[in-house]
């Protein structure tokens, strides 16, 4: 690349579809290995359909009228502007192309950013862009991804050998019921309002926002909700803790939220909820009711209490990534 390279960055238009397909498929071929995507992204036809339905937005970088890189973002899922991927053809000239794409992205979202933060999970090779992203004022939280594998590791053996303290007689673990919804909203809000998660998903800071999160979990917006594998901790019949569980593409289980009321923390009760949920998934996998290959979750890299809990129950750290976010400019 020469220093006088002229870039043009703009939203993808119908006239660009044919030429852009090469760049998109280059990304798609690298998504799982280099970008740590759990599942293959949309095929090109599905991607264009999502663009036309305004579910996602795509900014393309052109060099001499040829597409060379792109950035995808969405505002359709949460209150944040979610930056999903920055990719450069053949992984070349990542830094200058990233800079040009981010500059156009910030121009496109200028008005929205007066009220919304930007969040950007920098998965896989995108870690190398930290320096470029930081120049634009992005902040960072380290996120660890942990997995419990149904086969190929000793996760099951560790879980089976795990001994937990007996539950006090006032406690009982039950499965999810819609009657617990309002309790979940309050408990999750109180547990997450000052957490790192609230930095890049400000919905946690209000009851209304937390209600939206729980609503999307239990109504299959993020993934298939698994009420029978979602554990609820009752104390004298009243909910005091939750371990939610959902399923992606019928095979990858995910724990989006574990929360417990402050006065019940520090007693090992979250382990009981988590173990109950994972054991239900194992039971389904063993009888072939659901083809579950793994259970995964995320937590901050400095949340040593959570990391210890997951390891104790057979989860293993797979990788970590920077969760970046751009605060609202006051």
VENVEN-V957889 format. One record per residue. N is the residue number from 1. RES is the residue in three letters. BURIAL is 1 if it has 9 or more other ideal C-beta (glycine too) atoms within 8 Angstrom, else 0. D_CENTER is the distance of its C-alpha to the mean C-alpha in Angstrom with 1 decimal. Layout:
n->(N & N)
res->(RES & RES)
burial->(BURIAL & BURIAL)
d_center->(D_CENTER & D_CENTER)
This chain:
n->(1 & 2 & 3 & 4 & 5 & 6 & 7 & 8 & 9 & 10 & 11 & 12 & 13 & 14 & 15 & 16 & 17 & 18 & 19 & 20 & 21 & 22 & 23 & 24 & 25 & 26 & 27 & 28 & 29 & 30 & 31 & 32 & 33 & 34 & 35 & 36 & 37 & 38 & 39 & 40 & 41 & 42 & 43 & 44 & 45 & 46 & 47 & 48 & 49 & 50 & 51 & 52 & 53 & 54 & 55 & 56 & 57 & 58 & 59 & 60 & 61 & 62 & 63 & 64 & 65 & 66 & 67 & 68 & 69 & 70 & 71 & 72 & 73 & 74 & 75 & 76 & 77 & 78 & 79 & 80 & 81 & 82 & 83 & 84 & 85 & 86 & 87 & 88 & 89 & 90 & 91 & 92 & 93 & 94 & 95 & 96 & 97 & 98 & 99 & 100 & 101 & 102 & 103 & 104 & 105 & 106 & 107 & 108 & 109 & 110 & 111 & 112 & 113 & 114 & 115 & 116 & 117 & 118 & 119 & 120 & 121 & 122 & 123 & 124 & 125 & 126 & 127 & 128 & 129 & 130 & 131 & 132 & 133 & 134 & 135 & 136 & 137 & 138 & 139 & 140 & 141 & 142 & 143 & 144 & 145 & 146 & 147 & 148 & 149 & 150 & 151 & 152 & 153 & 154 & 155 & 156 & 157 & 158 & 159 & 160 & 161 & 162 & 163 & 164 & 165 & 166 & 167 & 168 & 169 & 170 & 171 & 172 & 173 & 174 & 175 & 176 & 177 & 178 & 179 & 180 & 181 & 182 & 183 & 184 & 185 & 186 & 187 & 188 & 189 & 190 & 191 & 192 & 193 & 194 & 195 & 196 & 197 & 198 & 199 & 200 & 201 & 202 & 203 & 204 & 205 & 206 & 207 & 208 & 209 & 210 & 211 & 212 & 213 & 214 & 215 & 216 & 217 & 218 & 219 & 220 & 221 & 222 & 223 & 224 & 225 & 226 & 227 & 228 & 229 & 230 & 231 & 232 & 233 & 234 & 235 & 236 & 237 & 238 & 239 & 240 & 241 & 242 & 243 & 244 & 245 & 246 & 247 & 248 & 249 & 250 & 251 & 252 & 253 & 254 & 255 & 256 & 257 & 258 & 259 & 260 & 261 & 262 & 263 & 264 & 265 & 266 & 267 & 268 & 269 & 270 & 271 & 272 & 273 & 274 & 275 & 276 & 277 & 278 & 279 & 280 & 281 & 282 & 283 & 284 & 285 & 286 & 287 & 288 & 289 & 290 & 291 & 292 & 293 & 294 & 295 & 296 & 297 & 298 & 299 & 300 & 301 & 302 & 303 & 304 & 305 & 306 & 307 & 308 & 309 & 310 & 311 & 312 & 313 & 314 & 315 & 316 & 317 & 318 & 319 & 320 & 321 & 322 & 323 & 324 & 325 & 326 & 327 & 328 & 329 & 330)
res->(UNK & UNK & UNK & UNK & UNK & UNK & UNK & UNK & UNK & UNK & UNK & UNK & UNK & UNK & UNK & UNK & UNK & UNK & UNK & UNK & UNK & UNK & UNK & UNK & UNK & UNK & UNK & UNK & UNK & UNK & UNK & UNK & UNK & UNK & UNK & UNK & UNK & UNK & UNK & UNK & UNK & UNK & UNK & UNK & UNK & UNK & UNK & UNK & UNK & UNK & UNK & UNK & UNK & UNK & UNK & UNK & UNK & UNK & UNK & UNK & UNK & UNK & UNK & UNK & UNK & UNK & UNK & UNK & UNK & UNK & UNK & UNK & UNK & UNK & UNK & UNK & UNK & UNK & UNK & UNK & UNK & UNK & UNK & UNK & UNK & UNK & UNK & UNK & UNK & UNK & UNK & UNK & UNK & UNK & UNK & UNK & UNK & UNK & UNK & UNK & UNK & UNK & UNK & UNK & UNK & UNK & UNK & UNK & UNK & UNK & UNK & UNK & UNK & UNK & UNK & UNK & UNK & UNK & UNK & UNK & UNK & UNK & UNK & UNK & UNK & UNK & UNK & UNK & UNK & UNK & UNK & UNK & UNK & UNK & UNK & UNK & UNK & UNK & UNK & UNK & UNK & UNK & UNK & UNK & UNK & UNK & UNK & UNK & UNK & UNK & UNK & UNK & UNK & UNK & UNK & UNK & UNK & UNK & UNK & UNK & UNK & UNK & UNK & UNK & UNK & UNK & UNK & UNK & UNK & UNK & UNK & UNK & UNK & UNK & UNK & UNK & UNK & UNK & UNK & UNK & UNK & UNK & UNK & UNK & UNK & UNK & UNK & UNK & UNK & UNK & UNK & UNK & UNK & UNK & UNK & UNK & UNK & UNK & UNK & UNK & UNK & UNK & UNK & UNK & UNK & UNK & UNK & UNK & UNK & UNK & UNK & UNK & UNK & UNK & UNK & UNK & UNK & UNK & UNK & UNK & UNK & UNK & UNK & UNK & UNK & UNK & UNK & UNK & UNK & UNK & UNK & UNK & UNK & UNK & UNK & UNK & UNK & UNK & UNK & UNK & UNK & UNK & UNK & UNK & UNK & UNK & UNK & UNK & UNK & UNK & UNK & UNK & UNK & UNK & UNK & UNK & UNK & UNK & UNK & UNK & UNK & UNK & UNK & UNK & UNK & UNK & UNK & UNK & UNK & UNK & UNK & UNK & UNK & UNK & UNK & UNK & UNK & UNK & UNK & UNK & UNK & UNK & UNK & UNK & UNK & UNK & UNK & UNK & UNK & UNK & UNK & UNK & UNK & UNK & UNK & UNK & UNK & UNK & UNK & UNK & UNK & UNK & UNK & UNK & UNK & UNK & UNK & UNK & UNK & UNK & UNK & UNK & UNK & UNK & UNK & UNK & UNK & UNK & UNK & UNK & UNK & UNK & UNK & UNK & UNK & UNK & UNK & UNK & UNK & UNK)
burial->(0 & 0 & 0 & 0 & 0 & 0 & 1 & 0 & 1 & 1 & 0 & 1 & 0 & 0 & 0 & 1 & 1 & 0 & 0 & 1 & 1 & 1 & 1 & 1 & 1 & 1 & 1 & 1 & 0 & 1 & 1 & 1 & 0 & 1 & 1 & 1 & 1 & 0 & 0 & 0 & 0 & 0 & 0 & 1 & 0 & 0 & 1 & 1 & 0 & 1 & 1 & 0 & 0 & 0 & 0 & 1 & 1 & 1 & 1 & 1 & 1 & 1 & 1 & 0 & 0 & 0 & 1 & 1 & 1 & 1 & 1 & 1 & 1 & 1 & 1 & 0 & 0 & 0 & 0 & 1 & 1 & 1 & 1 & 0 & 1 & 1 & 1 & 1 & 1 & 0 & 0 & 0 & 1 & 1 & 1 & 1 & 1 & 1 & 1 & 1 & 1 & 1 & 1 & 1 & 1 & 1 & 0 & 1 & 1 & 0 & 0 & 1 & 1 & 0 & 0 & 1 & 1 & 1 & 1 & 1 & 0 & 1 & 0 & 1 & 0 & 1 & 1 & 0 & 1 & 1 & 0 & 1 & 1 & 1 & 0 & 1 & 0 & 1 & 1 & 1 & 1 & 1 & 1 & 1 & 1 & 1 & 1 & 1 & 1 & 1 & 0 & 0 & 0 & 0 & 1 & 1 & 0 & 1 & 1 & 0 & 0 & 1 & 0 & 0 & 0 & 0 & 1 & 0 & 0 & 0 & 1 & 0 & 1 & 0 & 1 & 1 & 0 & 0 & 0 & 1 & 1 & 0 & 1 & 1 & 1 & 1 & 1 & 1 & 1 & 1 & 1 & 1 & 1 & 0 & 0 & 1 & 0 & 1 & 1 & 1 & 1 & 1 & 1 & 1 & 0 & 1 & 0 & 0 & 1 & 1 & 1 & 1 & 1 & 1 & 1 & 1 & 1 & 1 & 0 & 0 & 0 & 0 & 0 & 0 & 1 & 1 & 1 & 0 & 1 & 1 & 1 & 1 & 1 & 1 & 1 & 0 & 0 & 0 & 1 & 1 & 1 & 1 & 1 & 1 & 1 & 1 & 1 & 1 & 0 & 0 & 1 & 1 & 1 & 1 & 1 & 0 & 1 & 1 & 1 & 1 & 1 & 0 & 0 & 1 & 1 & 0 & 0 & 0 & 1 & 1 & 1 & 1 & 1 & 1 & 1 & 1 & 1 & 1 & 1 & 1 & 1 & 1 & 1 & 1 & 1 & 0 & 0 & 0 & 0 & 1 & 0 & 1 & 0 & 1 & 1 & 1 & 1 & 0 & 1 & 1 & 1 & 0 & 1 & 0 & 0 & 1 & 1 & 0 & 1 & 1 & 1 & 1 & 1 & 1 & 1 & 1 & 1 & 0 & 0 & 0 & 1 & 1 & 1 & 1 & 1 & 1 & 0 & 0 & 0 & 0)
d_center->(34.5 & 37.2 & 37.0 & 38.2 & 35.5 & 35.0 & 31.5 & 30.7 & 27.2 & 26.8 & 24.9 & 25.3 & 28.4 & 30.0 & 32.6 & 30.0 & 28.5 & 30.8 & 30.6 & 26.8 & 26.2 & 27.1 & 24.5 & 21.7 & 22.8 & 23.0 & 19.3 & 18.7 & 20.9 & 18.9 & 15.3 & 15.0 & 17.4 & 17.0 & 13.5 & 11.9 & 10.6 & 10.6 & 12.9 & 15.3 & 14.6 & 17.1 & 20.7 & 22.6 & 24.2 & 21.0 & 19.5 & 22.7 & 22.7 & 19.4 & 20.9 & 24.1 & 22.5 & 20.8 & 17.3 & 16.4 & 18.5 & 19.7 & 21.8 & 24.1 & 26.1 & 29.7 & 32.3 & 35.7 & 34.3 & 32.2 & 28.4 & 27.0 & 23.4 & 20.8 & 17.8 & 15.6 & 14.1 & 13.8 & 14.8 & 14.8 & 11.8 & 11.8 & 14.4 & 12.8 & 13.6 & 10.5 & 11.8 & 10.3 & 12.9 & 16.3 & 18.7 & 22.4 & 24.8 & 25.6 & 23.5 & 26.6 & 27.3 & 23.6 & 24.5 & 27.0 & 25.1 & 21.9 & 24.1 & 25.7 & 22.5 & 21.0 & 24.4 & 24.5 & 21.0 & 22.2 & 25.4 & 23.8 & 21.5 & 24.2 & 25.0 & 21.5 & 20.7 & 23.5 & 21.5 & 17.8 & 15.8 & 14.0 & 10.5 & 9.9 & 7.7 & 10.9 & 10.3 & 13.6 & 16.7 & 15.2 & 15.8 & 19.4 & 18.9 & 18.4 & 22.1 & 22.2 & 19.2 & 20.8 & 23.9 & 22.5 & 21.6 & 17.9 & 17.1 & 14.8 & 13.1 & 12.9 & 10.0 & 11.2 & 9.8 & 12.4 & 13.9 & 16.8 & 18.6 & 21.1 & 23.5 & 24.4 & 23.8 & 25.4 & 22.4 & 24.5 & 27.6 & 25.9 & 24.7 & 28.2 & 29.9 & 27.9 & 30.2 & 29.1 & 31.4 & 32.9 & 31.6 & 34.0 & 35.9 & 34.3 & 30.8 & 29.7 & 26.5 & 26.2 & 23.8 & 22.0 & 24.4 & 24.0 & 26.6 & 24.1 & 21.8 & 23.4 & 23.5 & 19.7 & 19.3 & 21.7 & 20.5 & 16.8 & 18.0 & 20.5 & 18.2 & 15.4 & 17.6 & 18.4 & 15.4 & 13.4 & 10.4 & 13.2 & 13.8 & 10.9 & 10.7 & 14.4 & 14.5 & 14.6 & 17.9 & 19.8 & 20.7 & 20.4 & 16.9 & 15.9 & 17.9 & 15.9 & 12.6 & 14.6 & 16.4 & 13.5 & 12.5 & 16.1 & 17.1 & 15.0 & 13.2 & 9.6 & 11.3 & 14.6 & 15.2 & 17.3 & 19.7 & 22.0 & 19.5 & 18.2 & 20.5 & 22.2 & 24.5 & 27.7 & 30.3 & 33.7 & 32.0 & 29.6 & 25.8 & 24.7 & 21.4 & 18.5 & 16.2 & 14.1 & 13.5 & 12.4 & 13.1 & 12.0 & 15.2 & 17.3 & 16.6 & 13.2 & 12.7 & 9.7 & 10.3 & 8.1 & 11.0 & 14.2 & 16.8 & 20.5 & 23.3 & 24.6 & 28.1 & 26.8 & 24.7 & 26.2 & 27.8 & 25.5 & 24.6 & 20.8 & 21.8 & 23.9 & 21.1 & 18.7 & 21.7 & 22.8 & 19.5 & 19.3 & 23.1 & 22.7 & 20.3 & 22.9 & 25.7 & 24.2 & 23.7 & 27.2 & 29.0 & 27.1 & 25.9 & 22.3 & 21.6 & 18.8 & 18.4 & 15.8 & 13.7 & 10.7 & 8.8 & 7.8 & 10.3 & 12.2 & 14.7 & 17.5 & 16.8 & 19.6 & 20.2 & 16.9 & 17.1 & 20.6 & 19.9 & 17.5 & 20.0 & 22.8 & 21.4 & 21.0 & 17.4 & 17.6 & 15.6 & 14.7 & 13.7 & 12.3 & 11.3 & 11.9 & 9.5 & 12.2 & 13.3 & 16.6 & 18.3 & 20.4 & 23.8 & 26.4)
